[in-house]
Structures are given as structure tokens and as C-alpha cells.
Amino acid sequence: MDKVRLIEKLNEAISLELGALLQYNQYSHVITGPERRIWAEFFEETAEEAFKHAKKFASRVVALGGTPAVEPAPVKQTTDLQEMLANSLEVERRAVKVYTEALSFCEDNPAYRNILEEQISDEQTDVEELEKYLNQIQRATSSSSQRKSEIA
């Protein structure tokens, strides 16, 4: 296990989670409109989840002999729901990438590998949910082609 590189990558993840925490918290407060209650709650819960992730990996960084990051990644502010969701999708996709990169530095350590694989799975689920909200689902080409031939 490459502890130095793993610590660097986990600190990048912590920074990303701290930025996500601030961004989601901001969105939960500034969202307005008829669906405010639904989206405010969504962003509030997502902020809490980001905080839990930051804490979990801060603890791991210390266990590896490092010092956890405290600087959050940049926050994108907006009051437009579509932009909020698009920004959130960007953050979640980046999280998948960072945690996947971290995984490559601990392949020989089953405990860290399992923790990171679970985290990647959770983040990927968040990506997929946001894609559904934004109606950015990529339909399978074969089923689309099949339906077209059935119609014709």
C-alpha cells in the first residue's frame, strides 16, 4: 500500500466532501419555489452525508499517519434548481473519480480496498440519482434500436 499517495488522494476526497457540504448546505437554504420543501430536504440530507464522508476519511488519514485536509474544494453558488442539480452531479462524478484513484493505492490492503469500493458504490448511486433528476439517462442503444424495429 502506498500510504503517502493514499493520504494525498484521501485528502483530496476530504476537500471535495467539505466543499460539497458547504455547497449542499447553501443550496438547502437558497432554494425557493413550489418544490422548495422537497429540494431543501434533499440538499440538507446530502450535506449531512458529505460531512459523514469527510469525517470517515479524516479518521483514515490520521490512522495512516497523515493530517486531514481542512480546506474545502470550491463551491458553486446558484439559486437555480437545474444548476444546483448539475453542479451536484459534477461533484458526485468527481467523487467517484477521486475515490477510484485512491483505490489504486491500496489494492493490496483488503480493509481499505473494501472501504473505498463501498464509497465508490455509494457515490455512483448518487451520480445515477442526479442523472435521473436531470433526465440525463443514456438509454441502451440495443433496446432503442429494438423498439424502433418493433414499431416499423
N, C-alpha and C positions, 0 to 999 in steps of 0.2 A: 504494500500500500504506500502510495506517495503522499505522506502526510502534509508536506508543505503545499503541494499543488491542490490537495483536497481542501485544506484550510482556506486557501485563496478562493477556490470555487464556492465553498460554503459561505464565505464572507460576501461574495458577490450575490449569492442567493439571499442572505440576510438583508443586504442593502435593498435588493429588489422587493423583498417582503415588507420591509419598513416603508418603502415608497408606496407600495400597494396599500398598506394600512392607511397611510395618510390620504392617498387618492380616494380610496373607497369611503373613508370617513367623510371626506369633503363632499363627495357625491351624495352620501346619505343625507346631508344637511341642505344641499342646494337644489335638490330635485324638486320640481313643482309640477303641478298639473293634476289631472283626474286620476292618474295611476301612482301618485306620489307615495301612498301608503305601501303599496307593493314593492316599489323600487327602493324606497328608503330602507325598508326592512332588508331587502336583498343586499344592498350595499353595506349596511351595518353588519350583517352576518358575515359577509365576505371580508370586511375589515377585521373582524374578530378572528377569522380563520387565518388571515395573513399574519396577525400578531402571534398566534399559536405557532405557526411555522417558524417565524423569526426566533421565538424563544427556544423551540426544539433544536434548531440548528446552532444557535448561540451556545447552548449547552454542549453540543457535539464538538464545536470548535474548541471550547475550553478543555474538553476531555482529550482532544488531540494535541493539546499543548499550545494552542493559539489564543488570540484575543479577538472576540467577536466584533464585527463591524458595527458602527453606530450611525453612520451617515446613510440616509435613505437615498434611493435612486430618485431621479427627477419625477415630479408629479405633474401630470397634465390636468389642468383645470378647465372645466366647461360646465355649462348649465343645460346643455342639450343632451337628451337621453341617448340618442343614436351615437353621439360622440363618446358619451360615457361608456357605452357598451363596446364600441370599437376600441377605445383606449384600454378597457379592461381585457378585451381579447388579446391585445398586443402584450400586455403584462403577463397574462397567463401563458401565452405561447413562449414568451421569453423565459418564464419559469421552467417550462418543460425542457427547454434547451439547456439552461444552466444546470438543472439537476441531472440531466442526461450526461452533460460534460463531467460533472462531479463523479458520476458513477464510474467513469473510465479510470479514475484514480484510485478506486478501491475494489476492483474486480476480485482480488484475492482475499477480501475480508467479507465473509458472508453476512455479518451483522450490519455493516454499513451498506453493503450491496442491497440487502433486504429493505432497510430504511429508505434508501434512495429510490428503489424500484416502486415502493408503495407511494412515495411522494410524487414520483413521475406519473403514476396511475391517477392519483387524486388531481393533479394539475391538468392532465389530459382530459379528465372528466369535466373540469371547469371550462376548458377550451371548447369542448363539444357542446356544452350547455350554452355558452355565449354564442357559438356559431348558430345554434338553433334560434336563439333570441334575435339574432341579426339576419336570420334566414339565409345563411351562407353555407348551407349544406351542399356538399358536392354529391350529386346523385351518381350512382354507379352507372357507368356507360352501358354495360351489357343490359341492365334492366330497362334503361331508357330506350335503347335500340330495339329491345324485345317488345316493349309496349307499342312503339311506332309501327313495328311489323304486324302486330296483332290488330291495330286499328286499320291498317291499309288493306 
